[in-house]
Amino acid sequence: MILIFVYLLSLLRFVVEASPTYLVHHCLNTTFNNGSAYQTNLELFLADLARQGYLDDKYSIGFYNATKGNDPDKLYAFFLCRGDVNKEICQFCVNVATKNLITDLCPSGEQSIIWYDECLFRYSNESFFSTMSQYPSFVMWNVQNFTGGTDIFGEKLRSLLTEATAEAVNTSKMFATRKVNLDVSRTLYGLVQCTPDLSKFDCNSCLEAAFPNLMTSKVGSRVLSPSCIVRYELYPFYNETEPLAPPPPPPIPSKGNVRIQFTEFLK
């Protein structure tokens, strides 16, 4: 009995640590009737996308897009996993994202998008592939203010993100991380990522547009958009070596540790 209890505890711990960290989602104000042909086709399409992503080993790549049907009822969807997570975490995040969108968060949405710390998932009845989009965009930040040398901090942050962007646009994943010492006791960590279907120019433009929206007076901040993601922290929030399971999720925003803001860049 003791061995079984210990096993169950270890299994529970694995599930908690492996669970993707929900950030935010957005459903457009277009709806369909529950039980409609559109809903049935959408559910089948998303289930097939997740299965085909596995069969084609797209979770190792971390990006996959697919279409189903013909105009005007054509469906489009993709997933993007953070460039440093392994394929198991990527697949699990995508499965959770599709289920949550359809069953709980956007049960009647024709266009929906959801962000987790580990992945991004989006579907629509309109084509969005290879198109740079900054709407909807969300800004999140840690409530703790940055103290000491804010001018130098701003310069180092901008330099770090610029260097990371220059690397990201020249990689197949369009993903890069950077870190730099701020002082003897603090290190600044940064991450940038675009959807790999963008051109180098569009990826750079998306990230450049996101940078000014970071809350640089805080010790950590991120900007989430459909086409790119940028984040910085004063702790290592990404995997610096081989992809590993993500750390336990941070405190949820309602605890007062994180703030989130909806930003309409483009409509």
N, C-alpha and C positions, 0 to 999 in steps of 0.2 A: 504493500500500500504506500509506503514511504517513497519507494522508487517511482511508482506511478505518479504520485503527487509532485515529486521533483521534476519528472519528465513534463508533466502538464504545465508547471510553472515556467520551465525553459521554453516550451512551445509557445506559451502566451507571450513571453518576453520577446521571442523572435517575431511574432505577428505584430506586436506593438511597434517594435523598432523598424520593421519592414514596411509598415503602412505608410503610404504617401502622405505628405503634409499638405493639406488643403490650404490654398491661399485665397482665391476669389473666383467668381464666375460671372458670366453676363449672358442674358437671354434677350434677344431682340423681341420687339413687340408684335411679331407676326406669330400667329397661332394656327393650329389645325385641330380638328375634332378628335378626341380620344377614340380609338378604335377605327380611325379612318384608314384608307389605303396608304396614305402618306406615312402615317405612324408605323404601320406594319412594314412597309418598305424600308423605312429608316432603321427600325430595330434589326431587321434582317441584314441590312447593309453594314451597320456598325459591328454586329456580331461577326460577319464575314470579314470585315476589315481587320479585326483583332486576330481572327484565325489565320488569315492570309499573311498578316505581318509575322506570325510565328513560322508559317511554312516557308516563307521567303527570307527568313532570318533578318527581318528588318529591325528587330529589337536590338540586335548587335550594332546596327548602324545608328539607331536612335531617331530615325525619321522615316515616315512612310505616308504617301498620299494615294487616294483612290477615288474613283467615280463609279456611279451606278445609274443605269436608266438612260432615258433620252429626254431632250428638252420637250416640253417645259417642266418635266418632272424629274430632271436629273439631280443627283445628289453628289456632294463633294465633302471630303473629310480628310484630315491628316492628324498625325501625332508627332510631337517633337519631344524627345527626352533630353534632359540635361546631359551635356557632353561627357561628364565624368562618372555617370552611374552605369552599373552593369546591366546586361540584357534582362536578367531576372527582375530587377527592380523596375526597369523600363516597362516590361510587359505587365507587371502587376499594377503599376500606376495607370497605364492605359486602360486596363480592364476595369479598374475602380472608376476612372473618369467617365467612361462610356456608360457604365451602369448608373452612376449618380446623376448624370445629365438627363438620361431618358426617364428614370424612375422617380427622381426626387426633385432635382433642381430646375430642370427645364422640360417638364413632361409634355408641353405643348408648343415648344419652340421650333421654328423652321430653321433658325440660325442660332447657334450656341457656341460658347467657348468657355473653357475652364482651365485654370492654372493650379498646378501643384508645385511644390518645391522641386519635385523630380521630373515633372513632365507638363506638357501643354497639349490639350486636345481641342479640336475645332471641327464643326460640321456646318454645312449651309446648303440651301437650295440654289445658291448662286456661286459661280466660279470665283475663287480667290487665290488659286495657285499662282505662284511666281509673281504675285502682286504685293508690293510693300504696303502694309496697313498699320496705322498707329491708333486706330479707333476700334474698340474701346481701349483705353489705357488706364492703368492704375498705378498709383505711387504708394509705396509702403515705407515706413521708417520706424526706427527704434526711438522711444521717447527720451532716451538719455542724450543730453547735449554733449557735443565734442568740446573738450577744454584744452587750452594751450596751443598756441601757434596756429590759429585758424587759417591765416593766409598761406602759410607753408603747407598746411594740410590740403587746402584747395588746389594748390599748384601740384602737389604730389599725386593727388587723386586724378586730376585731369591728365597728367602725364601717364599715369598707370593705365587709365582707361583708353587713352589714345594708342599706347603701345599694344594693348590687348586687342583693340579693334584692328590695327594693322596686321596682326597675326591671324585673327579670326577670318578676315575676308580672303585669306590665302590658304585656308584649310578646307577640306571636304565637309567637315562638320560645321564650319563657320562658328567655331567655339574657341575661346581662349580664356586663360586665367593669368593673373599677375599678382605679385606681392612686393611690397617695399617697406623697409624699416622707417617708421616715423620718428622714433627716438630710441633710447636704450631699452625701453620696456614695452613699446607698442609696435605692432606690424599691421599694415594696411593690406587687405586682401580684396581683389576685384575679379569680376567675372562678366563676360559679354557673350552673347549668343544670338544668332539669327537663324531663321528657317533656311535650310540649305538650298531651297528652290529660288532664292533671291539672287540677283546679280551682285557683284562686289560693290557696285555703286549704290544700289538700293540698301544693302546691308549697312554700309558705312553711313548712309543718310539716316536710316532708322535709328542707329545708335547715337549719332550726333544730335538728333532731335530729342533723344531721351535724356542725355546727360544733364541739360539745364534743369530738368524736373526732379533730379535727385535732391533730397533734403540734406545738403552738405553741412548743415549745422549740427547734424546728429551723428552718432557713432556708427550708424548703419542705415542704409536705405536701398531701395530697389525700384525699378520701373518695369512694369509688365505691359507688353503690347502684343498684338497677334503676330507680329513679324520679328520682334527682337526683345531681348531681356538684358538688363544691365543691373548689377548689384555690387555693393561694397560693404565690408564689415571690418571690425577690428579683431576678428577671430577667424580661424580657418573653417569656412562653411562648405568647402568643396574638397573633393579627394585629390590629393597632390600626386598620388602614385597610381596604382591600378584601381579600376572602379570597385568600390566597396558598397555595402549597404549603407544607407544614409543614417546619421545619428538620430536619436529620439527627437520628435518634433519639439520646437520651441513653444513657450507659453502662447496660448491663443490670444488674439487681439483684445478680447473682452476683459482680459486680466489687466489691461492698462500698460502693457509693455511695448505694444506695437500700435502704430496708427496707420490707417489706410485712407486714401483719397482717390476718388474717381476723377479722371482728367479727360476731357474731350479734346484731343488734339485735332482730329479730323473727323468730319462726318461725310 
